[in-house]
Amino acid sequence: MSAPTAGQGKKLVFVGDSGVGKTCIIARFTRGSFDPNSPSGSAGFSNKTIEIPELNRSLALDIWDTVGQERFRALTKYFYQGAKMAILVYDITVKESFDSLKNYWYEDIKEHAEEDIVLAIAGNKADLYDKEAVPEDEAREFAKDIGAIFKLTSAQNNSGIDELFNDLAIKYLDPNLEINFSDNQKQEHKKEEEVQQNNTIKLDKKDVSKENEKQNNKKSCC
């Protein structure tokens, strides 16, 4: 693979085994589309500028896919050259894709990419969670060990995609800023908010009923 032409944005590379959904994640993020029949690695380069409300900033990204070269382990230092961020993708239903991510793709990044590259791991096809072959805790632990962000994503359902890019951009722009909630914590936090809202609504209805009862009693006695 020849050296890519530099764009206006910060270079972000996607790596991982063929078929894990790299191209679909990129298409969902950049175009808002999902085509499971698109050829693997069909989109070599794309770009998008994202807004980051947490920092009140924007970040232009040049996103590079492996365009099928991962099947031959043919990536070279030119693919990683100048990359500021990398997203390592595995299929949560295929254990071999996670093993390959740990034992090959991460090592490949360490060998060829810049030392300060910012990393994220995407456990893709989360819509198939009932067929999970890679324990989520194991993947999270590996991400923690290498200092990477971890997200469960589904290009098909468009879940976790924007959060993946947003959190990666935050870590790149402000490495010292803590990202407070993991995926599970966010879900639990949302559930707590829903419970609180439901309790409030119930309480309000109860209070209204009592107030109406008081008013009716006043009318009947007067």
N, C-alpha and C positions, 0 to 999 in steps of 0.2 A: 504494500500500500504506500503510495507516494505521500509526501508531506501535504497536509491540507492547507488551503488558502485561509489566512487569518481573516476574521470578520471584525465587526465593530464591537461585539460583545465579549464577555468572558467565556472562555472555552470550557464546556462541560461534556465529558465523554460517558457513554453508556457501555458497560461490559457485562458479560454473562453468557451462558451457553445459548446455543440456537434454540428457539422455540419457547423461551421463558417469557416473552412478551415485551421486549425492549422497544421494538418499533411501534407496537400498539400503545405503550405508555407515552411515547413521544408524540404520536399522532393525536392521542386524546388531549394531551396538554397543549400542543401548539395549534391544532385545528378543531378540537372539540369533537372529533369523529372516532369511530371504532369500526374497523374492518378486519374481522378474524381471518379473512381469506387473502389479505395482502401478503405478498411474499416476504419472508423473513429478511430483515435488513434491507427493505426496499427504499428506505429514505435515509441517505447517507448524511445529509446535513439539513438542519432547520434552525430557525432562530425565533426568539420571542423576548419581549421586554415585559417583566412582571413588576407589579406594584407591591411594595412591602409595607403595609400600614403600621406594623409594629415599630418600624424605623423611620417612617415617613420618607421612604426613598424608593427608587426603582432600580432595577438591574437588568441589563441586556445580556441575554444568553445566546451563545453559539453552541448548538447541541449536535454532537457527532455520534452517529450510530456506527456499528461495526460492519455494516453492509455485507453480512454473510461470512466475513473473514474468520469469525470465531469458530466456525466449523473446522477450520484447518489450523487453528491456533497460529494464525499468520500475522497477528498484529505486531507492529514494530514500534520502536521508540518514536517514530514520526507521528503515529496516531496519538500518543500521549503528549507529544511536544507542546508546551505552552498551556496544557490543561490546568485549570484552577480548581476544578471540581470533578468528581466522578461518582456515578451511581452504579452500584453493583446489583444486578437483578438475578433472582432465582425464582423458580416456580415452586410454590408451597406444596404442590402435589407430587413433586419429583425430588426425591432425596439426593439423587446424583447431582442435580443442578446446584444444590447448596454445598455439597462436598466439593464440587468443582470451583465454586465461588471462593471457598476458604483456601483450598489447596493449590489452585492455579491462578484465578483472576486477581485475587488480592496480592499474591506474590508477584504477578506480572506488573501490577501497578507500582509496587514497591521498587521493582527493578528499573522501570522505565520512566515513571512520572516524577514530578518534582516532589521533594520531601514534604512540603507544606500543603500538598493537595488536600482539599476538603472532601470527605467521603460520606456517602449515604448508602444504605442497603435497603432495597425494596423487595419484600416478599410478595410477589405478584400472584394474581389469580385467587385473591382472597374470597371471591364469590364461590369458590369451590372448597370452602373451609371444612366441609364435612368429609373431604377426601385428603385432608392434610397429612403429609408424610414427613414434614419437618416441624418438630415442636417449636412453637413460637418462642418459648423461653430460651431455647438453645440459640436461635437466631439472634434474639435480643442480647444474649450474653456475648456472642461473638462481636456484635456491633459495638457493644460497650468496651470490649477488650481492645478494639482497634480505633476507638474514638470516633465511630461513625454514627450518624443519625439512622434510626430504624423506622420504617413504615410498612404496614401492610397495605397493599394497593390492589385495585381491580380496574384494569383498563376497560373491561366490559361494563361494569356498573358505575364507572367514573368515581370510585371511592378512594380517598387517600392520595390522589394524584396531585392536586393543587397543594395539599399540605406537604407533600414530599419536596416539591420544588421550593415552596415558600420557606420551609425550615432550613433547607440546604442553603438558600440565598442568605438567610439571616445569619447562619453560622459562618458563611464566607465573609459577609460584610462586618459582622460584629462577633468575633469568636468568644468574647467574654460574656455575651448575653446568654443567660440561662433559658432554655426552652423547657417550660415547667412540666408539661403534661406528656406522658407517653400516650400511645393510641388507646390503651385500656383505661388509663386515668381520664382521658378526655371523655370516653364513653361513660365512665362512672360519674364524672362531673356533670355531664349532660343529664344523666338519670336523676341525680340529686336535685338539679334545677327543676326538672319536670315534676318530681315528687313535691317539692316546695310550692310550685305553681298550683298543682292540684289541691294541696292542702289549703292554700290560700283561697282558692275558688270555693272549696267546700265550706270553709269558715265564713266566707263572705255570704254565701247562700244561707247558711244557718243563722247568721246575724240578721239578715234581711227578713227571714221567716219570723224570728223572734220579734223584730220591730213591727212587722205587720200584725202579729198576734196582739201585741200591746195596743196598737192603734184600734184593732177590732174590739178589744175589751173596753177601751175607752168609749167607743161609739155605742156599744151595747148597754153600758152602764149609765150613759148620759142621755 
